Amino acid sequence: MSEEAVQTAPAADEAPAVTEDVSYQAVEKEGTVTAIWEMQGQKHLRTIDPRSIEGKQILALFETAG
């Protein structure tokens, strides 16, 4: 039984590492990005201000890819 406990403990520790990829969705109003949503699958993690440093970096990545 102690072997089972040892085997299940690492699996529980690894569970958060096995997650869906994080993606970003631009929210636009009248052609202007008003927010950036950070998503993990269908779950909304946070909203990023597109005027912030982080928001500008994210938008720059998408502008160069397009």
PyMOL Python script that loads the backbone (N, CA, C, O; Angstrom):
from pymol import cmd

cmd.read_pdbstr("""\
ATOM      1  N   MET A   1       0.814  -1.197   0.000  1.00  0.00           N
ATOM      2  CA  MET A   1       0.000   0.000   0.000  1.00  0.00           C
ATOM      3  C   MET A   1       0.856   1.258   0.000  1.00  0.00           C
ATOM      4  O   MET A   1       0.489   2.258  -0.618  1.00  0.00           O
ATOM      5  N   SER A   2       1.973   1.219   0.676  1.00  0.00           N
ATOM      6  CA  SER A   2       2.808   2.412   0.694  1.00  0.00           C
ATOM      7  C   SER A   2       3.315   2.744  -0.708  1.00  0.00           C
ATOM      8  O   SER A   2       3.554   3.911  -1.015  1.00  0.00           O
ATOM      9  N   GLU A   3       3.483   1.720  -1.570  1.00  0.00           N
ATOM     10  CA  GLU A   3       3.919   1.977  -2.940  1.00  0.00           C
ATOM     11  C   GLU A   3       2.843   2.753  -3.699  1.00  0.00           C
ATOM     12  O   GLU A   3       3.160   3.643  -4.489  1.00  0.00           O
ATOM     13  N   GLU A   4       1.589   2.424  -3.467  1.00  0.00           N
ATOM     14  CA  GLU A   4       0.504   3.158  -4.140  1.00  0.00           C
ATOM     15  C   GLU A   4       0.523   4.625  -3.729  1.00  0.00           C
ATOM     16  O   GLU A   4       0.366   5.505  -4.575  1.00  0.00           O
ATOM     17  N   ALA A   5       0.711   4.895  -2.460  1.00  0.00           N
ATOM     18  CA  ALA A   5       0.741   6.276  -1.986  1.00  0.00           C
ATOM     19  C   ALA A   5       1.890   7.034  -2.623  1.00  0.00           C
ATOM     20  O   ALA A   5       1.745   8.203  -2.979  1.00  0.00           O
ATOM     21  N   VAL A   6       3.022   6.379  -2.766  1.00  0.00           N
ATOM     22  CA  VAL A   6       4.177   7.029  -3.387  1.00  0.00           C
ATOM     23  C   VAL A   6       3.893   7.290  -4.862  1.00  0.00           C
ATOM     24  O   VAL A   6       4.296   8.331  -5.382  1.00  0.00           O
ATOM     25  N   GLN A   7       3.220   6.386  -5.544  1.00  0.00           N
ATOM     26  CA  GLN A   7       2.933   6.550  -6.965  1.00  0.00           C
ATOM     27  C   GLN A   7       1.862   7.608  -7.219  1.00  0.00           C
ATOM     28  O   GLN A   7       1.944   8.331  -8.212  1.00  0.00           O
ATOM     29  N   THR A   8       0.873   7.715  -6.356  1.00  0.00           N
ATOM     30  CA  THR A   8      -0.198   8.678  -6.594  1.00  0.00           C
ATOM     31  C   THR A   8       0.206  10.100  -6.226  1.00  0.00           C
ATOM     32  O   THR A   8      -0.308  11.053  -6.813  1.00  0.00           O
ATOM     33  N   ALA A   9       1.117  10.266  -5.265  1.00  0.00           N
ATOM     34  CA  ALA A   9       1.530  11.611  -4.873  1.00  0.00           C
ATOM     35  C   ALA A   9       2.183  12.372  -6.022  1.00  0.00           C
ATOM     36  O   ALA A   9       1.818  13.528  -6.237  1.00  0.00           O
ATOM     37  N   PRO A  10       3.130  11.799  -6.780  1.00  0.00           N
ATOM     38  CA  PRO A  10       3.708  12.547  -7.898  1.00  0.00           C
ATOM     39  C   PRO A  10       2.669  12.877  -8.974  1.00  0.00           C
ATOM     40  O   PRO A  10       2.749  13.935  -9.599  1.00  0.00           O
ATOM     41  N   ALA A  11       1.707  11.999  -9.196  1.00  0.00           N
ATOM     42  CA  ALA A  11       0.676  12.272 -10.199  1.00  0.00           C
ATOM     43  C   ALA A  11      -0.123  13.511  -9.814  1.00  0.00           C
ATOM     44  O   ALA A  11      -0.471  14.321 -10.673  1.00  0.00           O
ATOM     45  N   ALA A  12      -0.414  13.658  -8.532  1.00  0.00           N
ATOM     46  CA  ALA A  12      -1.151  14.837  -8.079  1.00  0.00           C
ATOM     47  C   ALA A  12      -0.307  16.095  -8.250  1.00  0.00           C
ATOM     48  O   ALA A  12      -0.835  17.157  -8.580  1.00  0.00           O
ATOM     49  N   ASP A  13       0.998  15.983  -8.028  1.00  0.00           N
ATOM     50  CA  ASP A  13       1.883  17.135  -8.214  1.00  0.00           C
ATOM     51  C   ASP A  13       2.003  17.521  -9.685  1.00  0.00           C
ATOM     52  O   ASP A  13       2.137  18.701 -10.009  1.00  0.00           O
ATOM     53  N   GLU A  14       1.956  16.535 -10.569  1.00  0.00           N
ATOM     54  CA  GLU A  14       2.119  16.794 -11.997  1.00  0.00           C
ATOM     55  C   GLU A  14       0.837  17.290 -12.648  1.00  0.00           C
ATOM     56  O   GLU A  14       0.899  17.875 -13.729  1.00  0.00           O
ATOM     57  N   ALA A  15      -0.303  17.083 -12.044  1.00  0.00           N
ATOM     58  CA  ALA A  15      -1.582  17.436 -12.652  1.00  0.00           C
ATOM     59  C   ALA A  15      -1.663  18.907 -13.081  1.00  0.00           C
ATOM     60  O   ALA A  15      -2.113  19.164 -14.198  1.00  0.00           O
ATOM     61  N   PRO A  16      -1.256  19.881 -12.266  1.00  0.00           N
ATOM     62  CA  PRO A  16      -1.335  21.268 -12.717  1.00  0.00           C
ATOM     63  C   PRO A  16      -0.430  21.561 -13.912  1.00  0.00           C
ATOM     64  O   PRO A  16      -0.727  22.466 -14.692  1.00  0.00           O
ATOM     65  N   ALA A  17       0.658  20.824 -14.073  1.00  0.00           N
ATOM     66  CA  ALA A  17       1.569  21.062 -15.187  1.00  0.00           C
ATOM     67  C   ALA A  17       0.963  20.599 -16.511  1.00  0.00           C
ATOM     68  O   ALA A  17       1.323  21.116 -17.569  1.00  0.00           O
ATOM     69  N   VAL A  18       0.052  19.637 -16.463  1.00  0.00           N
ATOM     70  CA  VAL A  18      -0.586  19.138 -17.675  1.00  0.00           C
ATOM     71  C   VAL A  18      -1.885  19.916 -17.864  1.00  0.00           C
ATOM     72  O   VAL A  18      -2.952  19.486 -17.427  1.00  0.00           O
ATOM     73  N   THR A  19      -1.775  21.065 -18.522  1.00  0.00           N
ATOM     74  CA  THR A  19      -2.942  21.916 -18.720  1.00  0.00           C
ATOM     75  C   THR A  19      -3.043  22.306 -20.183  1.00  0.00           C
ATOM     76  O   THR A  19      -2.116  22.094 -20.965  1.00  0.00           O
ATOM     77  N   GLU A  20      -4.171  22.873 -20.536  1.00  0.00           N
ATOM     78  CA  GLU A  20      -4.357  23.347 -21.897  1.00  0.00           C
ATOM     79  C   GLU A  20      -3.510  24.592 -22.127  1.00  0.00           C
ATOM     80  O   GLU A  20      -3.184  25.323 -21.191  1.00  0.00           O
ATOM     81  N   ASP A  21      -3.168  24.815 -23.370  1.00  0.00           N
ATOM     82  CA  ASP A  21      -2.371  25.985 -23.713  1.00  0.00           C
ATOM     83  C   ASP A  21      -3.143  27.266 -23.436  1.00  0.00           C
ATOM     84  O   ASP A  21      -4.368  27.316 -23.547  1.00  0.00           O
ATOM     85  N   VAL A  22      -2.400  28.290 -23.076  1.00  0.00           N
ATOM     86  CA  VAL A  22      -2.983  29.609 -22.861  1.00  0.00           C
ATOM     87  C   VAL A  22      -3.060  30.308 -24.208  1.00  0.00           C
ATOM     88  O   VAL A  22      -2.113  30.268 -24.993  1.00  0.00           O
ATOM     89  N   SER A  23      -4.192  30.947 -24.472  1.00  0.00           N
ATOM     90  CA  SER A  23      -4.358  31.699 -25.708  1.00  0.00           C
ATOM     91  C   SER A  23      -4.874  33.091 -25.372  1.00  0.00           C
ATOM     92  O   SER A  23      -5.293  33.363 -24.247  1.00  0.00           O
ATOM     93  N   TYR A  24      -4.834  33.955 -26.361  1.00  0.00           N
ATOM     94  CA  TYR A  24      -5.271  35.331 -26.167  1.00  0.00           C
ATOM     95  C   TYR A  24      -6.324  35.682 -27.206  1.00  0.00           C
ATOM     96  O   TYR A  24      -6.211  35.304 -28.372  1.00  0.00           O
ATOM     97  N   GLN A  25      -7.349  36.409 -26.772  1.00  0.00           N
ATOM     98  CA  GLN A  25      -8.402  36.858 -27.672  1.00  0.00           C
ATOM     99  C   GLN A  25      -8.528  38.367 -27.553  1.00  0.00           C
ATOM    100  O   GLN A  25      -8.678  38.907 -26.457  1.00  0.00           O
ATOM    101  N   ALA A  26      -8.466  39.031 -28.683  1.00  0.00           N
ATOM    102  CA  ALA A  26      -8.630  40.486 -28.692  1.00  0.00           C
ATOM    103  C   ALA A  26     -10.118  40.812 -28.718  1.00  0.00           C
ATOM    104  O   ALA A  26     -10.872  40.253 -29.513  1.00  0.00           O
ATOM    105  N   VAL A  27     -10.525  41.709 -27.852  1.00  0.00           N
ATOM    106  CA  VAL A  27     -11.911  42.186 -27.826  1.00  0.00           C
ATOM    107  C   VAL A  27     -11.918  43.539 -28.533  1.00  0.00           C
ATOM    108  O   VAL A  27     -11.249  44.477 -28.098  1.00  0.00           O
ATOM    109  N   GLU A  28     -12.668  43.634 -29.610  1.00  0.00           N
ATOM    110  CA  GLU A  28     -12.677  44.853 -30.411  1.00  0.00           C
ATOM    111  C   GLU A  28     -14.026  45.554 -30.341  1.00  0.00           C
ATOM    112  O   GLU A  28     -15.077  44.922 -30.236  1.00  0.00           O
ATOM    113  N   LYS A  29     -13.963  46.877 -30.404  1.00  0.00           N
ATOM    114  CA  LYS A  29     -15.163  47.688 -30.504  1.00  0.00           C
ATOM    115  C   LYS A  29     -14.863  48.778 -31.528  1.00  0.00           C
ATOM    116  O   LYS A  29     -13.940  49.575 -31.356  1.00  0.00           O
ATOM    117  N   GLU A  30     -15.643  48.796 -32.575  1.00  0.00           N
ATOM    118  CA  GLU A  30     -15.479  49.762 -33.655  1.00  0.00           C
ATOM    119  C   GLU A  30     -14.056  49.751 -34.208  1.00  0.00           C
ATOM    120  O   GLU A  30     -13.483  50.805 -34.484  1.00  0.00           O
ATOM    121  N   GLY A  31     -13.488  48.550 -34.369  1.00  0.00           N
ATOM    122  CA  GLY A  31     -12.171  48.398 -34.962  1.00  0.00           C
ATOM    123  C   GLY A  31     -10.996  48.665 -34.037  1.00  0.00           C
ATOM    124  O   GLY A  31      -9.846  48.620 -34.475  1.00  0.00           O
ATOM    125  N   THR A  32     -11.259  48.939 -32.776  1.00  0.00           N
ATOM    126  CA  THR A  32     -10.198  49.205 -31.804  1.00  0.00           C
ATOM    127  C   THR A  32     -10.185  48.106 -30.747  1.00  0.00           C
ATOM    128  O   THR A  32     -11.236  47.722 -30.232  1.00  0.00           O
ATOM    129  N   VAL A  33      -8.998  47.601 -30.424  1.00  0.00           N
ATOM    130  CA  VAL A  33      -8.876  46.584 -29.380  1.00  0.00           C
ATOM    131  C   VAL A  33      -9.084  47.269 -28.033  1.00  0.00           C
ATOM    132  O   VAL A  33      -8.338  48.174 -27.660  1.00  0.00           O
ATOM    133  N   THR A  34     -10.107  46.825 -27.314  1.00  0.00           N
ATOM    134  CA  THR A  34     -10.428  47.425 -26.016  1.00  0.00           C
ATOM    135  C   THR A  34      -9.966  46.564 -24.848  1.00  0.00           C
ATOM    136  O   THR A  34      -9.844  47.053 -23.724  1.00  0.00           O
ATOM    137  N   ALA A  35      -9.708  45.284 -25.108  1.00  0.00           N
ATOM    138  CA  ALA A  35      -9.256  44.373 -24.057  1.00  0.00           C
ATOM    139  C   ALA A  35      -8.625  43.151 -24.708  1.00  0.00           C
ATOM    140  O   ALA A  35      -8.888  42.840 -25.870  1.00  0.00           O
ATOM    141  N   ILE A  36      -7.802  42.478 -23.953  1.00  0.00           N
ATOM    142  CA  ILE A  36      -7.226  41.205 -24.376  1.00  0.00           C
ATOM    143  C   ILE A  36      -7.583  40.191 -23.295  1.00  0.00           C
ATOM    144  O   ILE A  36      -7.283  40.382 -22.117  1.00  0.00           O
ATOM    145  N   TRP A  37      -8.228  39.112 -23.722  1.00  0.00           N
ATOM    146  CA  TRP A  37      -8.596  38.071 -22.766  1.00  0.00           C
ATOM    147  C   TRP A  37      -7.560  36.967 -22.821  1.00  0.00           C
ATOM    148  O   TRP A  37      -7.241  36.458 -23.895  1.00  0.00           O
ATOM    149  N   GLU A  38      -7.033  36.595 -21.660  1.00  0.00           N
ATOM    150  CA  GLU A  38      -6.139  35.446 -21.553  1.00  0.00           C
ATOM    151  C   GLU A  38      -7.018  34.251 -21.214  1.00  0.00           C
ATOM    152  O   GLU A  38      -7.708  34.242 -20.195  1.00  0.00           O
ATOM    153  N   MET A  39      -6.985  33.246 -22.079  1.00  0.00           N
ATOM    154  CA  MET A  39      -7.863  32.096 -21.949  1.00  0.00           C
ATOM    155  C   MET A  39      -7.056  30.815 -21.820  1.00  0.00           C
ATOM    156  O   MET A  39      -5.961  30.691 -22.368  1.00  0.00           O
ATOM    157  N   GLN A  40      -7.620  29.866 -21.085  1.00  0.00           N
ATOM    158  CA  GLN A  40      -7.070  28.516 -21.006  1.00  0.00           C
ATOM    159  C   GLN A  40      -8.218  27.590 -21.343  1.00  0.00           C
ATOM    160  O   GLN A  40      -9.058  27.288 -20.495  1.00  0.00           O
ATOM    161  N   GLY A  41      -8.250  27.140 -22.587  1.00  0.00           N
ATOM    162  CA  GLY A  41      -9.402  26.392 -23.071  1.00  0.00           C
ATOM    163  C   GLY A  41     -10.592  27.334 -23.117  1.00  0.00           C
ATOM    164  O   GLY A  41     -10.530  28.383 -23.757  1.00  0.00           O
ATOM    165  N   GLN A  42     -11.668  26.969 -22.447  1.00  0.00           N
ATOM    166  CA  GLN A  42     -12.855  27.811 -22.383  1.00  0.00           C
ATOM    167  C   GLN A  42     -12.871  28.721 -21.153  1.00  0.00           C
ATOM    168  O   GLN A  42     -13.799  29.509 -20.971  1.00  0.00           O
ATOM    169  N   LYS A  43     -11.853  28.612 -20.320  1.00  0.00           N
ATOM    170  CA  LYS A  43     -11.813  29.357 -19.059  1.00  0.00           C
ATOM    171  C   LYS A  43     -11.108  30.699 -19.232  1.00  0.00           C
ATOM    172  O   LYS A  43      -9.989  30.760 -19.742  1.00  0.00           O
ATOM    173  N   HIS A  44     -11.764  31.763 -18.808  1.00  0.00           N
ATOM    174  CA  HIS A  44     -11.190  33.104 -18.843  1.00  0.00           C
ATOM    175  C   HIS A  44     -10.300  33.271 -17.620  1.00  0.00           C
ATOM    176  O   HIS A  44     -10.774  33.198 -16.486  1.00  0.00           O
ATOM    177  N   LEU A  45      -8.995  33.498 -17.853  1.00  0.00           N
ATOM    178  CA  LEU A  45      -8.063  33.634 -16.740  1.00  0.00           C
ATOM    179  C   LEU A  45      -7.987  35.074 -16.252  1.00  0.00           C
ATOM    180  O   LEU A  45      -8.075  35.333 -15.051  1.00  0.00           O
ATOM    181  N   ARG A  46      -7.821  36.019 -17.190  1.00  0.00           N
ATOM    182  CA  ARG A  46      -7.725  37.425 -16.804  1.00  0.00           C
ATOM    183  C   ARG A  46      -7.912  38.304 -18.024  1.00  0.00           C
ATOM    184  O   ARG A  46      -7.846  37.837 -19.161  1.00  0.00           O
ATOM    185  N   THR A  47      -8.145  39.572 -17.777  1.00  0.00           N
ATOM    186  CA  THR A  47      -8.266  40.571 -18.829  1.00  0.00           C
ATOM    187  C   THR A  47      -7.042  41.470 -18.765  1.00  0.00           C
ATOM    188  O   THR A  47      -6.652  41.939 -17.696  1.00  0.00           O
ATOM    189  N   ILE A  48      -6.446  41.702 -19.918  1.00  0.00           N
ATOM    190  CA  ILE A  48      -5.244  42.531 -20.009  1.00  0.00           C
ATOM    191  C   ILE A  48      -5.589  43.809 -20.747  1.00  0.00           C
ATOM    192  O   ILE A  48      -6.240  43.769 -21.790  1.00  0.00           O
ATOM    193  N   ASP A  49      -5.161  44.935 -20.218  1.00  0.00           N
ATOM    194  CA  ASP A  49      -5.377  46.226 -20.853  1.00  0.00           C
ATOM    195  C   ASP A  49      -4.442  46.327 -22.063  1.00  0.00           C
ATOM    196  O   ASP A  49      -3.230  46.182 -21.905  1.00  0.00           O
ATOM    197  N   PRO A  50      -4.974  46.572 -23.265  1.00  0.00           N
ATOM    198  CA  PRO A  50      -4.110  46.650 -24.445  1.00  0.00           C
ATOM    199  C   PRO A  50      -3.145  47.839 -24.407  1.00  0.00           C
ATOM    200  O   PRO A  50      -2.178  47.870 -25.168  1.00  0.00           O
ATOM    201  N   ARG A  51      -3.396  48.813 -23.534  1.00  0.00           N
ATOM    202  CA  ARG A  51      -2.507  49.974 -23.416  1.00  0.00           C
ATOM    203  C   ARG A  51      -1.349  49.708 -22.460  1.00  0.00           C
ATOM    204  O   ARG A  51      -0.394  50.483 -22.410  1.00  0.00           O
ATOM    205  N   SER A  52      -1.431  48.608 -21.697  1.00  0.00           N
ATOM    206  CA  SER A  52      -0.353  48.276 -20.761  1.00  0.00           C
ATOM    207  C   SER A  52       0.858  47.756 -21.528  1.00  0.00           C
ATOM    208  O   SER A  52       0.755  47.425 -22.709  1.00  0.00           O
ATOM    209  N   ILE A  53       1.987  47.686 -20.865  1.00  0.00           N
ATOM    210  CA  ILE A  53       3.211  47.177 -21.501  1.00  0.00           C
ATOM    211  C   ILE A  53       2.990  45.747 -21.986  1.00  0.00           C
ATOM    212  O   ILE A  53       3.342  45.401 -23.114  1.00  0.00           O
ATOM    213  N   GLU A  54       2.405  44.926 -21.124  1.00  0.00           N
ATOM    214  CA  GLU A  54       2.151  43.532 -21.501  1.00  0.00           C
ATOM    215  C   GLU A  54       1.173  43.453 -22.670  1.00  0.00           C
ATOM    216  O   GLU A  54       1.369  42.661 -23.592  1.00  0.00           O
ATOM    217  N   GLY A  55       0.135  44.261 -22.635  1.00  0.00           N
ATOM    218  CA  GLY A  55      -0.841  44.276 -23.716  1.00  0.00           C
ATOM    219  C   GLY A  55      -0.218  44.678 -25.041  1.00  0.00           C
ATOM    220  O   GLY A  55      -0.519  44.086 -26.077  1.00  0.00           O
ATOM    221  N   LYS A  56       0.650  45.681 -25.012  1.00  0.00           N
ATOM    222  CA  LYS A  56       1.334  46.126 -26.233  1.00  0.00           C
ATOM    223  C   LYS A  56       2.243  45.034 -26.775  1.00  0.00           C
ATOM    224  O   LYS A  56       2.348  44.858 -27.988  1.00  0.00           O
ATOM    225  N   GLN A  57       2.900  44.301 -25.885  1.00  0.00           N
ATOM    226  CA  GLN A  57       3.774  43.206 -26.325  1.00  0.00           C
ATOM    227  C   GLN A  57       2.966  42.099 -26.993  1.00  0.00           C
ATOM    228  O   GLN A  57       3.376  41.559 -28.021  1.00  0.00           O
ATOM    229  N   ILE A  58       1.829  41.766 -26.415  1.00  0.00           N
ATOM    230  CA  ILE A  58       0.980  40.717 -26.989  1.00  0.00           C
ATOM    231  C   ILE A  58       0.464  41.151 -28.354  1.00  0.00           C
ATOM    232  O   ILE A  58       0.507  40.375 -29.308  1.00  0.00           O
ATOM    233  N   LEU A  59      -0.025  42.388 -28.455  1.00  0.00           N
ATOM    234  CA  LEU A  59      -0.537  42.881 -29.732  1.00  0.00           C
ATOM    235  C   LEU A  59       0.560  42.941 -30.788  1.00  0.00           C
ATOM    236  O   LEU A  59       0.305  42.663 -31.960  1.00  0.00           O
ATOM    237  N   ALA A  60       1.771  43.299 -30.389  1.00  0.00           N
ATOM    238  CA  ALA A  60       2.876  43.369 -31.341  1.00  0.00           C
ATOM    239  C   ALA A  60       3.175  41.988 -31.930  1.00  0.00           C
ATOM    240  O   ALA A  60       3.513  41.876 -33.108  1.00  0.00           O
ATOM    241  N   LEU A  61       3.051  40.951 -31.124  1.00  0.00           N
ATOM    242  CA  LEU A  61       3.279  39.589 -31.626  1.00  0.00           C
ATOM    243  C   LEU A  61       2.268  39.224 -32.708  1.00  0.00           C
ATOM    244  O   LEU A  61       2.626  38.593 -33.702  1.00  0.00           O
ATOM    245  N   PHE A  62       1.013  39.615 -32.521  1.00  0.00           N
ATOM    246  CA  PHE A  62      -0.022  39.292 -33.494  1.00  0.00           C
ATOM    247  C   PHE A  62       0.075  40.165 -34.726  1.00  0.00           C
ATOM    248  O   PHE A  62      -0.243  39.700 -35.821  1.00  0.00           O
ATOM    249  N   GLU A  63       0.493  41.391 -34.597  1.00  0.00           N
ATOM    250  CA  GLU A  63       0.608  42.284 -35.741  1.00  0.00           C
ATOM    251  C   GLU A  63       1.727  41.836 -36.668  1.00  0.00           C
ATOM    252  O   GLU A  63       1.596  41.952 -37.887  1.00  0.00           O
ATOM    253  N   THR A  64       2.828  41.322 -36.116  1.00  0.00           N
ATOM    254  CA  THR A  64       3.941  40.882 -36.961  1.00  0.00           C
ATOM    255  C   THR A  64       3.622  39.541 -37.625  1.00  0.00           C
ATOM    256  O   THR A  64       4.152  39.237 -38.694  1.00  0.00           O
ATOM    257  N   ALA A  65       2.748  38.732 -36.989  1.00  0.00           N
ATOM    258  CA  ALA A  65       2.388  37.429 -37.543  1.00  0.00           C
ATOM    259  C   ALA A  65       1.393  37.570 -38.699  1.00  0.00           C
ATOM    260  O   ALA A  65       1.321  36.698 -39.565  1.00  0.00           O
ATOM    261  N   GLY A  66       0.642  38.643 -38.713  1.00  0.00           N
ATOM    262  CA  GLY A  66      -0.416  38.806 -39.711  1.00  0.00           C
ATOM    263  C   GLY A  66       0.091  39.427 -40.917  1.00  0.00           C
ATOM    264  O   GLY A  66      -0.664  39.641 -41.866  1.00  0.00           O
TER     265      GLY A  66
END
""", "prot")
cmd.dss("prot")
cmd.show_as("cartoon", "prot")
cmd.util.cbc("prot")
cmd.orient("prot")
